[in-house]
Amino acid sequence: MKRALVLFSGGLDSTACLYWAKRNYDEVIMLTVNYGSNEERVTNKVAEFFSKELDVPLKILRLDFLEEFSRLRGTTLIGGETPKVTARELEDMSVAQETAKSVWVPARNLILISVAASLLDALGGGDIIVGFNAEEGTTFPDNTPEFVESMNETLKYGTMADVKVLAPLIDLDKRGIARLLKELDAKYEYSNSCYMPKGFTEDGKPIHCGQCESCVRRHRGLIEAIGEDRTVYAVEPRI
């Protein structure tokens, strides 16, 4: 039996991974990790929605120490105001790198993969499905093929069961992910990419700020790839 554990953060990437895993594995588990981020309450409700929508069991964990360390570093994802950008500004690599630094959570993916590996080790093995992609890999070193390769080498020594990391989106940008979501008939409008979401609509769709880097990348990818964006924004993203 093929088992997958999807690290689910609520955005386009992990939503695509969840639908993809549901199609390709016999057993799928969702794992959402809380660490005090601004979007945490929205993320949890999004995770609960897709858990019910796809009939996938969901486990939500809280890591208080990661919130403490994030506050120590000063990441804007924890109680701060994330930078507002336009798509044109993101074309400047120095701007993209600065926004990435502002939202960096110390060793987050290293920690989350380790937690997921521990759970799968206890269950007898399986694949950890992550939403790493080519677009975010340009600014986040823990979204790259090299990072996945190094984690898989470490897991050979760190687990007793057969546990490995799989990144099905690793060669895709947001446009490619948008096309995959359409192919999978995913209800992406119920996902949340926003760093500073404004709550929910009456029918349960997250309200995105429309001004943070994540909103801009999301909107640009959907419009350019499939010509539509069903996401709800408080302010229309500038692309």
Secondary structure, DSSP 8 states (H G I E B T S, - for coil): --EEEEE--SSHHHHHHHHHHHHH-SEEEEEEEESS-TTHHHHHHHHHHHHHHTT--EEEEE-HHHHHHHHHHT-TTTTS---B--HHHHTSHHHHHHHHHHT--TTHHHHHHHHHHHHHHHHT-EEEE----HHHHTT-GGGSHHHHHHHHHHHHHH-SS-EEEE-TTTT--HHHHHHHHHHTT--GGGS---SS---B-TTS-BEE-S-BHHHHHHHHHHHHHHS----EESS----
